[in-house]
Amino acid sequence: MVIMLLLLFIVGTFFGSFYACIANRLSKNESIIKPGSHCENCNHRLTWYELIPVFSFIIQGGKCRKCKIKLSYEYLVTEVVTGILFAFSFYIYEFSYQTLIMIILSSLMVTVFISDFKYLIILDEVLIPSIILSIVVLYFIGGFELILSSLIRGVVLFIVLLIIKLLGDKVFKQESLGWGDVKLSFLAGLLLGFKLGLVYLFLGALIALPYGIISKHFKKEALMPFGPFLMISLYVIYTIPSWFNMILQVLIGV
Ligand SMILES: [Zn+2]
């Protein structure tokens, strides 16, 4: 168990490094292949050992080896968080298909955090592969029957969000929900079903509320990212179904 957790953590840090790269570059419409990884300040090309997640940051003392500028903590944090999420997935579900779904959700969550907070974008390039991979895993869990029923639930939640968006846009006379949030909710419906899908919306809005109030107060910006909060909500609800069902049973006797 410990060895698997450690292994998944290390694999996760590499994926995290990659996710930070694609979230930043694709959001800015840059190529993810060229140029190779480099220092943003002096363009120093990173050698192989400067590309090792976490480790390279530590041996370089958090500075570029050439120009000594301080490296951003964003990559380090992304790598560590992704590593922890990967290991956590295995810790909860061990060798099972749920672990794969959790790894997909972790990956999506990490990239949505970067792209939506920094650029107010949920990237199709990340979202669509996540949806496709989830459908593949669903096939292994319950065959075409499960895929079909899941797709229907996904479409239903998608339509609910679409209606909220269109009404919201009209009422507030500006973009209320981003298209990314609507598309993301298709995945939520796919994985959670309709009832939990509604809980997902509610929980997402609830988590977003304090952030919304604080950011309105300080930044006075009209647009705020909603994707990260929806993502946390999706992740939490998917992660603790047994815990969640228990509460629902007590509350409304579902
Ligand atoms: Zn440099």
Boltz pocket constraint, residues with backbone or C-beta under 6 A from the ligand:
constraints:
  - pocket:
      binder: B
      contacts: [[A, 39], [A, 40], [A, 41], [A, 42], [A, 43], [A, 44], [A, 64], [A, 65], [A, 66], [A, 67], [A, 68], [A, 69]]
      max_distance: 6.0
